[in-house]
Amino acid sequence: MSSIPSGPRPKYLTVGRIGMYCFILVCALFFLMPLYVMVITSLKDMDEIRAANILNLPKELSFYSWPKAWSQACTGFVCEGLKPGFFNSIKITVPSVIVSVGLSAINGYALAFWRFKGAYFFFGLCMFGAFIPYQVMVYPLLKIEDALGIYSTLPGIILVHTIFGMPILTLIFRNFYVSLPIDLFKAARIDGGNFIKIFLYVIIPMSAPITIVAVILQVTGIWNDFLLGLVFAGRDNQPMTVQLNNIVQVDYGVAEYNVDMSATILTSLVPLFVYFISGRWFVRGIAAGAIKG
Amino acid sequence: MSMKNSVEVKNISFSYGKTEILNDLSLDIKEGEFMVLLGPSGCGKTTLLNCIAGLLDLTNGQIWIEDDNVTWKEPKDRHIGMVFQSYALYPSMTVEKNLSFGLRMMGTAKDLINEKIKKAANLLQINELLKRKPSQLSGGQRQRVAIGRALVRDAKVFLFDEPLSNLDAKLRAELRYEIKKLHRDLSNTMIYVTHDQIEAMTLADRISVMKDGLIQQLDTPKQIYNKPANLFVAGFIGSPSMNFLKAKFDISNRNIIVGKKQIDISKYENINNLMNDQEVVFGIRPENINIEKNEHSIQCKVELVEPMGADTLVWTSVEDNPISIRLEGSSNYNLNDEINISFDIKKSSIFDNKSEERI
């Protein structure tokens, strides 16, 4: 081609670009592989699974593992499937997310705008808290909750999730609020806002993007939690992850891999769903916040 | 303007940790006065304004507004309205809600709120914008709304924190004019922070020129321009800035000596305060230099010509000191032209070289 350069530069498909697409494709296949195995295994019956062709598509579709995982599989001595665990997880996740995100937003707001004495120390404390592995605190917390009489109860596990979520969430909110123009806060103070009013009328309406981030973090974190649920929730409130473990870890009888796979997929549906719908909100929220002024 | 003080800043100090920003600063602002705090960035002018607003806690001293010691009062209880450089409009609220926010926080009756908004919107010509969000407004419109927000609160004192700095030159001139008109019509006390000397000169009743947390000069724009109190003020005010020549006073000839050149300063107002051999800095504004040949004129060469429309700036040098001369726009000089310049000594300023104070 021997044309005079004019207008937009023509785009060529270069070797580098083809290579990049190939790399992306391979990566995608690699990460999709486990999901593929899970889905097809859940659709096979046990005979076919025993034939051990793990990557083959099922010869005959069998859906019986799904309802079984949901409502009949045995978790320990009870055979009600994952259903009770699902509702337990919701009972734990919803209040924990609301309480931890709400408190952290207030904390972050106070740290960012009301520079009280010792704010830096508190900020440092949050940093410290965010990086301590929580296993270290499980036993002391257990003793504290026991003394308070809320060990093995719903409020007990909600409190634990709130405590462990708050340091990192406070940091996230604080950093977001610090990036907001301080003049807005000053204007609101002159306009007669106090601590609560400014938070409610000025700060919260601007917090959508960061709140979505915080909610995603908390929902997935709390839903996927196993250890804290096992230790603190008590027998009546066992979350879905704990029941999933009980289904998969059978000590007697036959391991039903198709049921295991269905149960695993069911358990991971909520975080998956959250990622899919919030991804769009996430982008939208950030774009809305990017407008100057 | 009455003689009563509207705002009194009494010996205030302010420091961030160990960095002292204001030290024992006092300033009285009269009722209805337009006071401009002018200075380079970091001079403490915005800090002073924030202290008056109550957005920063003083380390020392008192603030009085309308005969009321407000030192420990919340910003909302100080009868002030404030306009910020970044507009600081609440992004989630419409213009109307932005304007009414302060009144709603105070629990004002709805009818009264509507009435006040209408009045402010008329005054600022933002009627059409009331239902819009700040993101749908241009910079100039945003700043109008921000001014309106201060207006509806019936503030006794208006504080402006570099309100025009984010706008382009044309809008800036437009809004400057409107702020001046607003002050003429409302005659509230206004305190206005800026680093722009044109804004300061055009708007102020009095300017307080600040540097390093200290007030260098507090006077009318005219006085500050014509009789700058020290070298800093002389250099800061005026664009292009005042020309400076280092010189030595010769009492017998009533001359100052710049290198090999002599300048007759017998007409200088305070010549009697000069001592023989005193080291001085001779300052003269570009418009006070004339191109004419007489017994005192100095011969030099045109080194650069800057036509600016209304006037033309000719650059030359005297004993290696660059000198700018402001001439009529129609004047016609070319590079390397030989010119003879003379100074209008009555309008010059002479500073002591050491203390930098005007003599």
Interface residues (C-beta under 8 A of the other chain):
Chain A: P181 D183 L184 K186 A187 A188 R189 I190 D191 G192 G193 K197 Y201 V202 P205 M206 I291 G293
Chain B: N50 A53 G54 L55 E74 P75 K76 I80 G81 M82 F84 Q85 S86 Y87 A88 L89 Y90 P91 S92 M93 F101 G102 M105 M106 P134 S135 L137 R142 R149 R153 D161
